[in-house]
Amino acid sequence: MTKAELVKVISHDTGIIRKDAAIIVDTFLTAIKDSLLEGNHIEIRGFGTFKLKVRNPRIGRNPKTDKEVHVPERVVPTFKFSRAFKNEIAEVEIDKVKK
């Protein structure tokens, strides 16, 4: 599902015009990003948690030249689905996923 499709679903289900639904989706995504930039984590109960994690420095390898490359410590955003969400998804038929 794309962002445009999400806007369309929200608009259809709520009766809000698409332009306003797009503003809501953009505001929601911006709020998540801004909260992560402030170092907070976001928990949406029954769905999942957005967090920032620190990746340790490591030695990587350039696949073209096979030379070792230093990869510095960095912060990466992560998302972990809630147990309730995972349990719901576990009930999805495999044939639906293999399309």
Secondary structure, 3 states (H helix, E strand, C coil): CCHHHHHHHHHHHHCCCHHHHHHHHHHHHHHHHHHHHCCCCEEECCCEEEEEEEECCEEEECCCCCCEEEECCEEEEEEEECHHHHHHHHCCCHHHHCC
